């Protein structure tokens, strides 16, 4: 599998998840609470971000935009960006449904600088995003290119060590290498997504980059 095949498979995977996650059968996303304005960000995120009203913020790898809408409701001037057309279409629909002003852009994260105009006070990326990336250095360079002078990159995620472990007979053991070669992504067939919602069909789901993951990401 070359990089283009990996990226296409990963995009198809995320396109498929949009309808599954929007149904929210397990309640993982608490979508109705979010739409009603009753769901905050994770406590660690909101506590560390502080006051964002009036600040220009871009939410990279936003999936179908629930956190994007929460950030917009807090007064930030928000752009959500994701590479899944299905995800961005749903993010736009939800924003319109609840009357929240948020710009939703469909683009690969590596093309973000070309896809949006201007600079941002905050670049926001959280929870299960880096494990899917084939090039962490280029990702970081993209983020730097988006930030205004004195801007802040806010990033929260699980520690990479977690993603190399599996439970075996009640013990956590190192099952996977910390680094996955770009041209040799790990591939898994999973019956459900990280939310616990069952998928309609099994797909080969590759993960690659400097960190590997097994159905963990919440882009």
C-alpha positions as CSV (number, residue, x, y, z in Angstrom):
1,X,0.0,0.0,0.0
2,X,1.5,3.3,-1.0
3,X,0.8,6.6,0.6
4,X,-2.0,7.6,-1.8
5,X,-3.8,4.3,-1.2
6,X,-3.4,4.7,2.6
7,X,-4.9,8.2,2.5
8,X,-7.8,7.2,0.3
9,X,-8.6,4.2,2.5
10,X,-8.4,6.4,5.6
11,X,-10.7,9.0,4.0
12,X,-13.2,6.4,3.0
13,X,-13.1,5.1,6.6
14,X,-14.0,8.5,8.0
15,X,-16.6,9.2,5.4
16,X,-18.3,6.0,6.5
17,X,-18.2,6.9,10.1
18,X,-20.1,10.2,9.8
19,X,-23.6,8.6,9.5
20,X,-22.7,6.0,12.2
21,X,-21.5,8.6,14.6
22,X,-24.3,11.0,13.8
23,X,-26.9,8.4,14.9
24,X,-24.9,8.2,18.1
25,X,-26.5,5.0,19.2
26,X,-24.2,4.5,22.2
27,X,-24.4,8.2,23.3
28,X,-20.6,8.6,22.9
29,X,-21.0,12.1,21.3
30,X,-24.1,13.2,23.3
31,X,-25.2,15.0,20.2
32,X,-28.6,16.2,21.3
33,X,-27.0,17.7,24.4
34,X,-24.5,19.4,22.2
35,X,-27.1,20.8,19.9
36,X,-29.0,22.1,22.9
37,X,-25.9,23.9,24.1
38,X,-25.6,21.7,27.2
39,X,-22.4,19.9,26.3
40,X,-19.1,21.6,27.1
41,X,-15.6,20.8,25.9
42,X,-13.6,18.3,27.9
43,X,-12.7,19.9,31.2
44,X,-9.0,19.8,30.5
45,X,-9.5,21.6,27.2
46,X,-11.7,24.4,28.4
47,X,-9.6,24.9,31.5
48,X,-6.4,25.2,29.5
49,X,-7.9,27.2,26.6
50,X,-9.3,30.0,28.8
51,X,-11.2,32.9,27.3
52,X,-11.5,32.6,23.6
53,X,-14.3,35.1,22.7
54,X,-13.3,37.2,19.7
55,X,-10.2,35.2,18.9
56,X,-9.8,33.7,15.5
57,X,-9.5,29.9,15.9
58,X,-9.1,27.0,13.4
59,X,-10.1,23.5,14.5
60,X,-8.1,21.0,12.4
61,X,-9.3,17.5,11.8
62,X,-12.7,18.4,13.2
63,X,-14.7,15.3,12.1
64,X,-18.4,16.5,11.8
65,X,-17.8,19.6,13.9
66,X,-19.3,19.2,17.4
67,X,-16.3,20.8,19.2
68,X,-16.2,23.4,16.4
69,X,-19.8,24.4,17.3
70,X,-19.0,24.5,21.0
71,X,-16.0,26.7,20.4
72,X,-18.1,29.0,18.2
73,X,-20.8,29.3,20.9
74,X,-18.0,30.4,23.3
75,X,-17.5,33.4,21.0
76,X,-14.5,32.5,19.0
77,X,-14.4,33.2,15.3
78,X,-14.1,29.6,14.2
79,X,-13.1,27.6,11.2
80,X,-13.5,23.8,11.2
81,X,-11.4,21.8,8.7
82,X,-11.6,18.1,7.9
83,X,-10.7,16.0,4.8
84,X,-14.0,14.1,4.8
85,X,-16.6,15.6,2.5
86,X,-19.3,13.7,4.4
87,X,-18.1,15.1,7.7
88,X,-18.0,18.7,6.5
89,X,-21.4,18.5,4.9
90,X,-22.8,17.3,8.3
91,X,-20.9,20.0,10.2
92,X,-22.4,22.7,7.9
93,X,-25.9,21.2,8.3
94,X,-25.6,21.2,12.1
95,X,-24.3,24.8,12.2
96,X,-27.2,25.9,10.1
97,X,-29.7,23.9,12.2
98,X,-28.7,25.6,15.5
99,X,-27.8,29.0,14.0
100,X,-24.2,29.0,14.9
101,X,-21.7,30.9,12.8
102,X,-18.8,28.6,11.9
103,X,-16.9,28.3,8.7
104,X,-16.5,24.6,7.7
105,X,-13.8,23.8,5.1
106,X,-13.2,20.5,3.4
107,X,-9.5,20.0,2.9
108,X,-6.6,17.7,3.8
109,X,-4.9,18.9,6.9
110,X,-1.7,19.2,4.9
111,X,-3.4,21.6,2.5
112,X,-4.9,23.8,5.3
113,X,-2.7,26.8,4.6
114,X,-3.9,26.9,1.0
115,X,-7.5,26.2,1.9
116,X,-8.1,29.1,4.4
117,X,-7.2,32.8,4.4
118,X,-5.3,34.7,7.0
119,X,-3.7,33.8,10.3
120,X,-5.2,32.4,13.5
121,X,-4.8,33.3,17.1
122,X,-5.4,29.6,18.1
123,X,-4.9,26.3,16.2
124,X,-7.0,23.7,18.0
125,X,-6.4,19.9,17.5
126,X,-7.5,17.3,20.0
127,X,-8.1,13.6,20.8
128,X,-7.0,10.9,18.5
129,X,-5.7,13.0,15.6
130,X,-2.0,12.4,15.2
131,X,-2.2,8.6,15.0
132,X,-3.6,8.8,11.4
133,X,-0.9,11.1,10.0
134,X,1.8,9.8,7.6
135,X,4.0,12.9,8.2
136,X,4.1,14.5,11.7
137,X,6.8,17.0,10.7
138,X,4.8,18.4,7.8
139,X,1.7,18.5,10.0
140,X,3.6,20.7,12.5
141,X,4.9,22.9,9.8
142,X,1.3,23.4,8.5
143,X,0.2,24.4,12.0
144,X,3.1,26.9,12.3
145,X,2.1,28.4,9.0
146,X,-1.5,29.1,10.2
147,X,-0.6,30.8,13.5
148,X,-0.5,34.6,13.8
149,X,2.5,36.0,15.7
150,X,2.1,35.2,19.3
151,X,-0.6,32.7,18.5
152,X,-1.3,29.5,20.4
153,X,-1.3,25.9,19.3
154,X,-3.7,23.9,21.6
155,X,-3.2,20.2,21.4
156,X,-4.6,17.5,23.7
157,X,-4.3,13.7,23.1
158,X,-3.6,10.4,24.8
159,X,0.0,9.6,25.5
160,X,1.5,7.7,22.5
161,X,2.7,4.9,24.9
162,X,-0.9,3.9,25.3
163,X,-1.2,3.1,21.7
164,X,1.5,0.4,21.7
165,X,-0.1,-1.6,24.4
166,X,-2.7,-4.4,24.4
167,X,-4.2,-6.3,27.3
168,X,-3.1,-9.9,27.6
169,X,-4.4,-12.0,30.5
170,X,-5.0,-9.0,32.6
171,X,-1.6,-7.4,31.9
172,X,-0.7,-4.5,29.6
173,X,2.1,-5.6,27.2
174,X,3.9,-3.8,24.4
175,X,2.3,-5.4,21.3
176,X,3.1,-2.8,18.6
177,X,6.1,-0.8,17.6
178,X,6.2,2.9,18.6
179,X,7.0,3.9,15.0
180,X,5.0,2.7,12.0
181,X,6.8,3.0,8.6
182,X,5.0,5.4,6.3
183,X,4.9,2.8,3.5
184,X,3.9,-0.1,5.8
185,X,0.8,1.1,7.7
186,X,-0.9,-1.3,10.2
187,X,-4.2,-2.5,8.9
188,X,-7.1,-3.8,11.1
189,X,-10.6,-5.1,10.4
190,X,-12.9,-3.7,13.1
191,X,-16.6,-4.5,13.7
192,X,-17.2,-1.2,15.5
193,X,-15.8,2.3,15.7
194,X,-14.2,3.8,18.8
195,X,-17.6,4.9,20.0
196,X,-18.8,1.3,20.3
197,X,-21.2,1.8,17.4
198,X,-21.3,-1.1,15.0
199,X,-20.2,-0.6,11.5
200,X,-22.5,-1.6,8.6
201,X,-19.6,-3.4,6.9
202,X,-16.0,-4.3,7.7
203,X,-13.4,-2.2,6.1
204,X,-9.6,-2.5,6.1
205,X,-8.6,0.4,8.2
206,X,-4.9,1.4,7.9
207,X,-3.1,3.6,10.4
208,X,0.3,5.0,9.8
209,X,2.8,7.7,10.7
210,X,5.0,8.1,13.8
211,X,2.3,6.7,16.1
212,X,0.0,3.8,15.5
213,X,-3.6,3.4,16.7
214,X,-6.4,0.9,16.7
215,X,-9.8,2.4,16.2
216,X,-9.0,5.1,18.8
217,X,-9.2,8.4,16.9
218,X,-11.9,10.9,17.5
219,X,-10.9,13.4,14.7
